[in-house]
């Protein structure tokens, strides 16, 4: 059917291509950037927890460790707050950037306007927005069928 030289060429060509591809130096893989907008869900602390400062949940990220803390009084959490790598968040400058509004909208959370005094609920979400130089961290709680904005800071 085929000449012997033609058969060897048909079988040798893919083998040569495979060897050349394997021998080529791989370029440096592009550095993975953190996402511009992320929402991380947390559960509240259990009721009847001992009084004092309690961990509601840690979460490990590329840029550090998020810790959701609860201040517990009489066995009930009365306030939640976020720490990054064991440090409190710095105050966010006002007005907040417009990218925060689009990030919150993409995650189906309300706009960050005035923080509520009572930061308690049945679910918690930490929203992280990183489009500029600063990394904004917002805390939302779910209470009475709706999400409520609690706090904002910069890590």
N, C-alpha and C positions, 0 to 999 in steps of 0.2 A: 504494500500500500504506500508507505513512505520510504524514502531513502534513509539509510542508516545515519548519515550526517544530519539530516533534517530532524530526525527523532531526537538525537542528542542535543541539538540546539533548542528544541521545544522544551525539553526537560531541564536543561542547564540554565536557561534565561531566568526562570523564577528563582532558582537557587542562588544565582549571582545577585539578583536584586535583593533577596533576603539578607545575604551576607553584607552587601553594601549598606543597607539600612541599619543593620546591627552595628556596623563599624563606625557609622557617622556619630560624631560627638553630639550629645543632646544639649540643646540650648538650656540656659537656666530657666527654670519654671518661674512664671511670674508670681510675685509675692501675693498671697491671698489677703485681700482687704476685708475688714469686718463689714457686715452689712450696714447700710445707711440707716435702716429702720428695723428694729426688732422689738417684739413683745414677748415677755417671759411670764408665764402664769405660775402663781404660788397658791398654796392653801393656807388658810388662817391657822393660828395655833389652836390647840384643843381647849375646850372650856375646862374649867377647874384646874388649869395649869398653875403651878406655884407662882407667887407674886414676884415681881422684879422684871428684869430684862430677859426676854426669851428669844431664841432663834426660830423664826417661822420657816426659814429655808435658805440654804446656800445654793449658789449656782456658779459653776466655773465657766469663764469665758476666755477668749484669747488675750484680752487686755487686762484681765484680773478676775477677782472673785466678787460676785454680788451677794450681799447678805441682807435678807429681809428680817428686820428685828421688830419685836412687839413689846410694848410696855404693858405689863399685866398688873392689874389691881383687883383684889378680891376674886381671883380666879378668872377674870374676863379681860381680854385685850382691850385697852382703851385708846391705843395709838400705835400705828405701824410707821416705820421709817426704813430707809435704804442706806446701807453702807457699802462702799467699794474698798476692797482690801483692808477691811477693819477701820476705815476712816469715814467720818461723816462727809456728806457732799457739801461742796461750796455753794454759796447762794448764786442763783442764776441771774444774770443781768436782765433788766426789763427794758424795753419790750422783748418778748420771746421771738425768736426767728420764725418766719413763715413756714420753714421746712417742718417745724414741729406740728403745725396744723395738718399738713398733708400726711405726715407720718401717722398721727393719731387717727385721721380719717381712714387711712389704708388699713389700720388695725381695728376699725369700728369702735373707736373710743371717742369721747367728747373732747372738744377743744379745751386746752389748758388755759382757763381764765383765773378765777379766784379760787384758791384752795379751800376745801371744806374743813371746818374745825374738827368734826368727828370723822376720823379716818379709820373706820371699822366696817367690816362687811363679811360676806360669806365666801368671796373669792378676791384675789389680789392679782394685779398685773403690773409689771415694771416695763415701761416703754423706754427704749434707748434710741436716741437719734444722734447720728454721727455723720453730718454732711460737711461741716466746716472744721475749724480748728478744735472747737470744744465738743465734748461728748455730753449731751443732755440726758439726764435720767429723770423720768417722771413716774410717779406712783399713782395708781388708780385702784379703787375698791369697788366691788359690786355689792350693792345693797338695794333691797326693795325693787328688784327687777331692772335696775339701771346702773350704769357705770358712773362713778363720781371721781373727780380729780382731787388728789390729796396734796401732793408736793412736787417740787421740781428742784433739781440741783445740777451741778456740773462736777464731773469726775476728772 
